[in-house]
Amino acid sequence: MQKNYKELFKQFKGLVGKADKSEIISQLGISERTYYYWRKKVKIEVERAPEKPRNVSNLINYHKDNFKYKEKSSRYYDNIPVTLPNEPCGFLLMGDPHIDNEGTDLEHFERDLKVAKEIDGVYAIGLGDYIDNWVGYLMKLYAKSSITEQEAYDLLEYYFSDVAWLALVVGNHDLFNNGVIHFLKKVVGQDVPLNEFIRLNIKFDGVPDNLTIHLRHQFKGKSQYNPAFPLIKSAIFNIPDDIIAQGHTHQSGYTIWANPYNYLSHCIVVGSYKKVDSFGKQVSLLNQNHFPSALAVVNPELPRENHDRIKIFFDIEHGVNYLKFLRKSKGE
């Protein structure tokens, strides 16, 4: 008896999704080859789970609340209040560490960290690019490194977890992968400001004049004649902060700008602890990486208009000696 394949195909469509292959073949008396041939022609309709539409009123309220949070959060980093005791102190500005890069001078980095840990009155500030954290086409550079990505995170935890950081700026390498930011927050604690830009408004107990420190990984602008040009630009067209600092370019630069308010803006570009850089040689960059860190020593009892209130040292040891002298003179 000749099989009615048109009728069998109708039955086949009714069985697909309800019975397995062997049951269908047995029930319809078709070959396995016919099964697979027909199976390609049958589209299984899967009903999607119903989606509950968001109530418009709730959506609007959520949007308004979220905006208030984001606005408040963004303003926080513009003016972070910090209260310190009325005593001479030092702010250790640390350039790009790239601690997992084989061209990094870890001994120099460790010396500076030791100052931050052991010297009274010294507050550490990181200016970004803490590990290479290569992504995209740059990931090929991992093949040339003896340090793995996981080992880089191990180094980050080892070096950064035992330091009382005053603030940590987020660099472009840290933004390549948000995991670095979350990991850093876990390592240093939730109380340490961690952002792409940070402005500290420091009040010393019993002293009328505050101290403002504006930190970014990179300020907008560029000059082949002065690495500190974009910082001066910020001081002129933005707020003339007492200390303005950045890293990023692996250059070193320092300029004092005498602003119209009769106090000085110290514009500091610190270099990088990564002192061997093949990329710089490839593109024929001049070596301007003269100091990877700087110590800004502040005598808060002097008025803001006194130009000796802030002293910048690129030899950290000399800066520490000056700080100890000030603190000893104060009787500490």
Secondary structure by P-SEA (a helix, b strand, c coil): cccaaaaaaaaaaaacccccaaaaaaaacccaaaaaaaaaabbbbbbccccccccaaaaaaaaaaaaaaaaaaaacccbbbbbbcccbbbbbbbccccccccccaaaaaaaaaaaacccccbbbbbccccccccccccccccccccccaaaaaaaaaaccccccccbbbbcccccccaaaaaaaaaaaccccccccbbbbbcccccccbbbbbbbbcccccccccccaaaaaaaaaccccccccccccccccbbbbbbccccbbbbbbbbbbcccccaaaaaacccccccccbbbbbbcccccccccccbbbbcaaaaaaaaaaaaaaaacc
